[in-house]
Amino acid sequence: MIATAADIRGIGFTSQRTRDRMVERLEHNGISHPDVLDVFGRVPRHLFVDDMLQTRAYEDVSLPIGEGQTISRPWVVARMTEILLEDGPVSRVLEVGTGSGYQAAILSELVDSVFSVERIRMLHERARRLFKALDYRNVHTRHSDGGWGWGSQGPFDGIVVTAAPERVPAPLLDQLAIGGRLVCPVGTRRGKQSLTVITRTRSGFTERNESDVTFVPFLSGKS
Ligand code: SAH
């Protein structure tokens, strides 16, 4: 796949004006980090969804991406990103659940390196091709069960989990750097998962709950 400048820019429902309106809505709904808002105005979300759904790419909705998975709502992606950056610049981030690749693309413009793992081969490969076509060189991907993290690349200053486990997998906590932050939807009930934020301190971990969210389930193993 080759993404031309015109593909990236978009027209009509995928144009810069449509992206700008999405950014205004994010701001209206409480997203305030200027760098995060700026990046949402630049990353072409329409290229991360099916051709058939491109006209809906800048609505604040989750959309199907195949294999029973979804690309998260822009607001949720923005909020999770903002939480990761709360204490200032972040260098290395692990994402569990590459999916469409949109969250990783957003992060790649805000941190030094993104390591993103996906358990479904088709999604992993499609995202990898897209990162190449769009020249996101600091995004590294792997087809694996993210419950084990990515030990050889850790520790991470930030970890973002984009599928909901019953509880946060222990290897992810182990791979969090001191001062690092993990954001993960926790729980198995639809719409009743709690966006959990865990910070590693010198003496252990602190935890807070942000809001109720809806994510696809976190599953073990590869497919
Ligand atoms: N961040 C993605 C969201 C995709 S939905 C985006 O921006 O589009 C969540 C993804 O997590 C799905 O693709 C699902 O297959 C994946 N997933 C679920 N459990 C996983 C696991 N244990 N390891 C890796 N990926 C997982």
Boltz pocket constraint, residues with backbone or C-beta under 6 A from the ligand:
constraints:
  - pocket:
      binder: B
      contacts: [[A, 69], [A, 70], [A, 71], [A, 72], [A, 96], [A, 97], [A, 98], [A, 99], [A, 100], [A, 101], [A, 102], [A, 103], [A, 104], [A, 117], [A, 118], [A, 119], [A, 120], [A, 123], [A, 144], [A, 145], [A, 146], [A, 147], [A, 162], [A, 163], [A, 216], [A, 217], [A, 218], [A, 219], [A, 220], [A, 221]]
      max_distance: 6.0
